[in-house]
């Protein structure tokens, strides 16, 4: 099926819906963390490991499915992943123990990775340059609706008669909707003559060419480390908002959603500014804002000046910076490797989720009644992201042409 030069609204909306699997699966069950810990007989770190399991699965899935989509096309892996993800999510709703829930969360992450990693590759298939940056920004902005709605909806479900298990039934229904939308509206965007055809050798050469691009690595590390800062907040926020600041489940869910709304608005505004300001400038500004907010929050916390006003204000400012990073970094990275978009997307997504999986359980090390690990983690991750941009200093913003060795692999 041929892809139109300008993506139709249905395709854009479906790509955004496919990306919902991550914020929905990470944010909607957050209000239930304390309840899950009590019901399944574990502690804060044990429940946070379910988030880690999902993120490890998401990382592994992207690493496998991204290169496969360069070889076999985009459409079939998306449909297969969405279908299995729906079944695994439904099984989470009846998990009898924390160990079973951990395993199912891994499967959900692995199969849900298809929509995320291949969706990014589809964007690179159909758009380049500033147009791709705007489309990435739009998709992240639309995808940002999920973390705004998810915690509030999750809080209502957990507080109501359904409990935390009902959250996973809702997530299963959403995954089924994703599958149907992909079936109806996602065409094959990678023609047969652009696919890798010589098996593992082609994949390894594609990986090598991607990793050899310093600017790709710089933008990728900057994006993934900024995302790791976000996962510090995601993992710790239920305990920060409920145990440290004393909010109820529903109020905490609303506060979390306001933060997500701030990031989403920042992403959408930044995507509109790409035509006026270079994405690199907007990316640097976003990291500077995030670093300043995180470091200030850490200073206030360790000096004993932590209050609701300070926390909510600084987190909101930090989310403004995150929105700028999300709207620019992915497009800048994948623009460097259009000859291996699936592989480049897979490596980016894998690193993103490996880092997220690594930081999530660390947030509970000091217990459920302190915010020091949260803001220390956010500050460190953002500082490393700033240093990562040093790798991009030679970026001329010109998309790289396909290496000759890789061109020979096309059929």
C-alpha positions as CSV (number, residue, x, y, z in Angstrom):
1,X,0.0,0.0,0.0
2,X,1.5,3.4,-1.0
3,X,1.9,6.0,1.7
4,X,0.8,9.5,0.9
5,X,3.4,12.3,0.9
6,X,1.5,14.0,3.7
7,X,0.2,11.6,6.4
8,X,-3.5,11.6,6.8
9,X,-5.1,12.5,10.1
10,X,-6.2,8.9,10.7
11,X,-2.6,7.7,10.4
12,X,-1.2,10.4,12.7
13,X,-3.9,9.7,15.3
14,X,-3.2,6.0,15.1
15,X,0.6,6.4,15.5
16,X,-0.2,8.5,18.6
17,X,-2.6,5.9,19.9
18,X,0.1,3.2,19.4
19,X,2.5,5.2,21.5
20,X,-0.1,5.3,24.4
21,X,1.0,1.9,25.6
22,X,4.0,3.3,27.5
23,X,2.4,6.2,29.4
24,X,-0.8,4.2,30.0
25,X,1.0,1.1,31.2
26,X,3.4,3.1,33.4
27,X,1.0,5.8,34.7
28,X,-2.5,4.3,35.1
29,X,-1.6,1.8,37.8
30,X,0.7,4.1,39.7
31,X,-2.1,5.2,42.2
32,X,-2.5,1.5,43.1
33,X,1.2,0.9,44.1
34,X,0.5,1.1,47.9
35,X,-2.6,-1.2,47.5
36,X,-0.7,-3.7,45.3
37,X,2.2,-3.8,47.8
38,X,-0.3,-4.7,50.6
39,X,-2.4,-7.2,48.6
40,X,0.5,-9.1,47.1
41,X,2.6,-9.0,50.2
42,X,5.6,-6.9,49.0
43,X,7.1,-3.5,49.7
44,X,7.6,-0.3,47.7
45,X,10.7,-1.6,45.9
46,X,8.9,-4.8,45.0
47,X,6.0,-3.0,43.4
48,X,8.5,-0.6,41.6
49,X,10.1,-3.8,40.1
50,X,6.9,-4.3,38.1
51,X,7.6,-1.0,36.4
52,X,11.2,-2.2,35.9
53,X,10.0,-5.5,34.4
54,X,7.8,-3.6,31.9
55,X,10.6,-1.3,30.9
56,X,13.1,-4.1,30.5
57,X,10.6,-5.9,28.2
58,X,10.0,-2.6,26.4
59,X,13.8,-2.2,25.8
60,X,14.3,-5.8,24.7
61,X,11.2,-5.6,22.4
62,X,12.4,-2.5,20.7
63,X,15.9,-4.0,20.2
64,X,14.4,-7.0,18.5
65,X,11.4,-5.6,16.7
66,X,13.0,-2.4,15.3
67,X,15.6,-4.2,13.2
68,X,13.0,-6.8,12.2
69,X,10.9,-4.0,10.8
70,X,13.8,-2.9,8.6
71,X,13.8,-6.4,7.2
72,X,10.2,-7.4,7.0
73,X,8.3,-4.1,6.9
74,X,6.4,-2.1,9.5
75,X,2.8,-3.3,9.4
76,X,2.9,-7.0,10.4
77,X,5.1,-6.5,13.5
78,X,2.9,-3.7,14.7
79,X,-0.2,-5.9,14.4
80,X,1.4,-9.0,16.0
81,X,2.8,-7.0,18.9
82,X,-0.5,-5.2,19.6
83,X,-2.4,-8.4,19.6
84,X,-0.2,-10.3,22.1
85,X,0.1,-7.1,24.3
86,X,-3.7,-7.2,24.6
87,X,-3.7,-10.7,25.9
88,X,-0.8,-10.3,28.3
89,X,-2.4,-7.1,29.8
90,X,-5.6,-9.0,30.4
91,X,-3.7,-11.7,32.3
92,X,-2.1,-9.0,34.5
93,X,-5.6,-8.4,35.9
94,X,-5.8,-11.9,37.3
95,X,-2.2,-12.2,38.5
96,X,-2.1,-14.2,41.8
97,X,1.3,-13.0,43.0
98,X,3.9,-10.3,42.5
99,X,6.1,-12.9,40.7
100,X,3.5,-13.6,38.1
101,X,2.7,-9.9,37.7
102,X,6.4,-9.2,37.1
103,X,6.6,-11.8,34.3
104,X,3.4,-10.6,32.6
105,X,4.6,-7.0,32.8
106,X,7.8,-8.0,30.9
107,X,5.7,-9.7,28.2
108,X,3.5,-6.6,28.0
109,X,6.5,-4.4,27.6
110,X,8.1,-6.6,25.0
111,X,5.1,-6.8,22.7
112,X,3.9,-3.3,23.4
113,X,7.3,-2.1,22.0
114,X,6.1,-2.8,18.5
115,X,3.9,0.3,18.4
116,X,6.5,2.5,19.9
117,X,9.6,1.6,18.0
118,X,8.0,0.9,14.6
119,X,5.8,4.0,14.9
120,X,8.9,6.2,15.1
121,X,10.3,4.4,12.1
122,X,7.1,5.0,10.2
123,X,7.5,8.8,10.8
124,X,11.0,8.6,9.4
125,X,9.7,6.7,6.4
126,X,7.2,9.5,5.5
127,X,8.8,12.7,6.7
128,X,12.3,14.3,6.9
129,X,13.9,17.5,8.4
130,X,11.7,20.1,10.1
131,X,8.6,18.2,8.9
132,X,9.7,15.1,10.8
133,X,10.5,17.2,13.9
134,X,7.1,18.7,13.8
135,X,5.4,15.3,13.4
136,X,7.4,13.8,16.2
137,X,6.5,16.8,18.4
138,X,2.8,16.4,17.4
139,X,2.8,12.7,18.2
140,X,4.4,13.2,21.6
141,X,2.0,16.0,22.3
142,X,-1.0,13.8,21.4
143,X,0.6,10.9,23.2
144,X,0.9,13.2,26.2
145,X,-2.9,13.0,26.7
146,X,-2.5,9.5,28.1
147,X,-0.4,10.5,31.2
148,X,-2.8,13.3,31.9
149,X,-5.9,11.1,31.9
150,X,-4.3,7.9,33.1
151,X,-3.5,8.7,36.8
152,X,-6.8,10.4,37.4
153,X,-8.7,7.4,35.8
154,X,-6.4,5.0,37.6
155,X,-7.1,6.8,40.9
156,X,-10.8,6.6,40.4
157,X,-10.7,2.9,39.5
158,X,-8.4,2.0,42.5
159,X,-10.5,4.1,44.9
160,X,-13.8,2.6,43.5
161,X,-15.1,-0.9,43.6
162,X,-12.8,-2.1,40.8
163,X,-9.5,-1.9,42.6
164,X,-6.1,-2.1,41.0
165,X,-7.0,-5.2,39.0
166,X,-9.7,-3.3,37.1
167,X,-7.0,-0.9,35.9
168,X,-5.5,-3.8,33.9
169,X,-8.8,-4.7,32.4
170,X,-9.1,-1.1,31.2
171,X,-5.6,-1.2,29.8
172,X,-6.4,-4.5,28.0
173,X,-9.4,-2.8,26.3
174,X,-7.2,0.1,25.2
175,X,-4.6,-2.3,23.8
176,X,-7.4,-4.0,21.8
177,X,-8.4,-0.6,20.4
178,X,-4.8,0.0,19.4
179,X,-4.8,-3.2,17.5
180,X,-8.0,-2.4,15.6
181,X,-6.7,1.1,14.7
182,X,-3.5,-0.2,13.4
183,X,-5.4,-2.9,11.4
184,X,-7.5,-0.2,9.7
185,X,-5.2,2.8,9.3
186,X,-1.5,1.9,9.3
187,X,-0.3,1.1,5.8
188,X,3.0,-0.5,4.9
189,X,5.4,2.4,4.7
190,X,8.6,0.5,3.9
191,X,8.6,-0.7,0.3
192,X,10.2,-4.0,-0.5
193,X,13.1,-2.4,-2.3
194,X,14.2,-0.6,0.8
195,X,14.2,-3.6,3.2
196,X,17.3,-5.4,4.5
197,X,17.4,-8.8,2.8
198,X,20.6,-10.6,3.8
199,X,19.7,-11.5,7.4
200,X,21.8,-10.9,10.4
201,X,24.8,-9.5,8.4
202,X,22.6,-6.6,7.1
203,X,21.3,-6.0,10.6
204,X,24.7,-5.9,12.2
205,X,26.0,-3.5,9.5
206,X,23.0,-1.3,10.1
207,X,23.7,-1.2,13.8
208,X,27.3,-0.5,13.2
209,X,26.5,2.5,10.9
210,X,24.1,3.9,13.5
211,X,26.5,3.6,16.4
212,X,29.3,5.2,14.3
213,X,27.4,8.5,14.1
214,X,28.5,10.7,17.0
215,X,25.7,13.1,16.6
216,X,23.1,10.3,16.7
217,X,24.6,9.1,19.9
218,X,24.7,12.5,21.4
219,X,21.0,13.2,20.7
220,X,20.0,9.7,21.7
221,X,21.9,9.8,25.1
222,X,20.4,13.3,25.8
223,X,16.9,12.1,25.1
224,X,17.2,8.9,27.0
225,X,18.9,10.4,30.1
226,X,16.2,13.1,30.2
227,X,13.6,10.3,30.0
228,X,15.4,8.6,32.9
229,X,14.9,11.7,34.9
230,X,11.2,11.4,34.2
231,X,11.1,7.8,35.2
232,X,12.7,8.8,38.5
233,X,9.6,10.9,39.1
234,X,7.2,8.3,37.8
235,X,8.5,5.6,40.1
236,X,8.7,7.9,43.2
237,X,5.7,10.1,42.7
238,X,3.1,7.9,44.4
239,X,5.1,7.8,47.6
240,X,6.2,11.5,47.2
241,X,2.7,12.8,46.7
242,X,0.9,10.4,49.1
243,X,3.4,9.7,51.9
244,X,5.7,12.7,51.9
245,X,3.3,15.5,50.9
246,X,0.2,13.9,52.4
247,X,-2.2,14.0,49.4
248,X,-5.0,11.5,49.0
249,X,-5.0,9.0,46.2
250,X,-7.3,11.1,44.0
251,X,-5.6,14.4,44.7
252,X,-2.2,12.8,44.1
253,X,-3.4,11.4,40.7
254,X,-4.7,14.9,39.8
255,X,-1.4,16.5,40.7
256,X,0.5,13.9,38.6
257,X,-1.8,14.6,35.7
258,X,-1.2,18.4,35.9
259,X,2.5,17.7,35.5
260,X,1.8,15.6,32.5
261,X,-0.4,18.3,31.1
262,X,2.4,20.8,31.5
263,X,4.9,18.5,29.6
264,X,2.3,17.9,26.9
265,X,1.6,21.6,26.4
266,X,5.4,22.3,26.3
267,X,5.8,19.6,23.7
268,X,3.1,20.9,21.4
269,X,4.3,24.5,21.7
270,X,7.9,23.5,21.0
271,X,6.8,21.6,17.9
272,X,5.2,24.8,16.6
273,X,8.4,26.7,17.3
274,X,10.6,24.3,15.3
275,X,10.1,26.4,12.1
276,X,11.2,29.5,13.9
277,X,14.1,28.2,16.0
278,X,16.5,25.3,15.3
279,X,15.6,22.1,17.2
280,X,19.1,22.0,18.6
281,X,18.6,25.4,20.3
282,X,15.2,24.3,21.8
283,X,16.7,21.0,23.0
284,X,19.5,22.8,24.8
285,X,17.1,25.2,26.4
286,X,14.9,22.4,27.6
287,X,17.8,20.6,29.3
288,X,18.9,23.8,31.0
289,X,15.4,24.3,32.4
290,X,15.1,20.7,33.6
291,X,18.6,20.8,35.2
292,X,17.9,24.1,37.0
293,X,14.5,22.9,38.4
294,X,15.9,19.5,39.5
295,X,19.0,20.9,41.2
296,X,16.9,23.5,43.0
297,X,14.4,20.9,44.2
298,X,17.3,18.7,45.5
299,X,18.8,21.7,47.4
300,X,15.5,22.5,49.0
301,X,14.9,18.9,50.0
302,X,18.3,18.3,51.6
303,X,18.1,21.6,53.5
304,X,14.7,20.7,55.0
305,X,12.7,23.4,53.2
306,X,10.5,20.9,51.3
307,X,6.9,22.2,50.9
308,X,4.0,21.4,48.6
309,X,4.3,24.7,46.9
310,X,8.0,24.3,46.2
311,X,7.7,20.7,45.0
312,X,4.8,21.3,42.7
313,X,6.3,24.5,41.3
314,X,9.7,23.1,40.6
315,X,8.3,19.9,39.1
316,X,6.1,22.0,36.8
317,X,9.1,24.0,35.6
318,X,11.0,20.8,35.0
319,X,8.2,19.4,33.0
320,X,8.3,22.5,30.7
321,X,12.0,21.6,30.0
322,X,11.1,17.9,29.4
323,X,8.5,18.9,26.8
324,X,11.1,20.8,24.9
325,X,13.4,17.7,24.9
326,X,10.7,15.3,23.9
327,X,9.7,17.5,20.9
328,X,13.2,17.8,19.5
329,X,15.7,15.1,20.5
330,X,14.1,12.1,18.8
331,X,13.8,13.8,15.4
332,X,17.3,15.1,15.6
333,X,18.7,11.6,16.4
334,X,16.7,9.7,13.7
335,X,17.4,12.4,11.1
336,X,21.0,11.3,11.3
337,X,20.3,7.7,10.2
338,X,17.4,7.7,7.7
339,X,19.1,4.6,6.0
340,X,18.3,2.5,9.1
341,X,15.4,4.2,10.8
342,X,14.0,1.0,12.5
343,X,17.4,0.1,13.9
344,X,18.1,3.7,15.0
345,X,14.7,3.8,16.7
346,X,15.3,0.5,18.3
347,X,18.6,1.5,19.8
348,X,17.1,4.8,21.1
349,X,14.1,3.1,22.6
350,X,16.2,0.3,24.1
351,X,18.6,2.7,25.9
352,X,15.6,4.8,27.0
353,X,13.9,1.9,28.7
354,X,17.1,0.3,30.1
355,X,17.9,3.5,31.9
356,X,14.3,3.9,33.0
357,X,14.3,0.3,34.4
358,X,17.6,1.0,36.2
359,X,16.5,4.1,38.0
360,X,12.9,3.1,39.0
361,X,13.8,0.7,41.8
362,X,16.5,3.0,43.1
363,X,13.9,5.5,44.0
364,X,12.6,3.3,46.9
365,X,16.0,2.5,48.4
366,X,15.8,5.1,51.2
367,X,12.2,4.2,52.1
368,X,8.8,5.6,51.3
369,X,9.0,8.9,53.2
370,X,11.9,10.8,51.6
371,X,12.3,12.8,48.3
372,X,16.1,12.9,48.3
373,X,16.7,9.9,46.0
374,X,14.0,11.3,43.6
375,X,15.6,14.8,43.1
376,X,19.2,13.5,43.3
377,X,18.4,11.0,40.5
378,X,16.7,13.7,38.3
379,X,19.6,16.1,38.8
380,X,22.2,13.5,37.9
381,X,20.4,12.1,34.9
382,X,19.8,15.6,33.5
383,X,23.4,16.7,34.1
384,X,24.6,13.6,32.1
385,X,22.2,14.5,29.3
386,X,23.8,18.0,29.1
387,X,27.2,16.4,28.8
388,X,25.9,14.0,26.1
389,X,25.2,17.0,23.8
390,X,29.0,17.5,23.5
391,X,28.9,14.6,21.0
392,X,26.8,16.6,18.7
393,X,29.0,19.7,18.3
394,X,29.9,18.7,14.7
395,X,26.3,18.2,13.6
396,X,25.6,20.1,10.4
397,X,21.9,19.1,10.6
398,X,22.3,17.5,7.1
399,X,20.7,14.0,7.0
400,X,23.3,11.3,6.4
401,X,23.2,9.5,3.1
402,X,23.1,5.7,3.1
403,X,26.6,4.0,3.4
404,X,27.5,2.1,0.3
405,X,27.8,-1.2,2.1
406,X,24.3,-0.9,3.4
407,X,22.9,0.3,0.0
408,X,24.1,-3.0,-1.4
409,X,21.8,-4.9,0.9
410,X,18.6,-3.6,-0.6
411,X,16.7,-5.8,-2.9
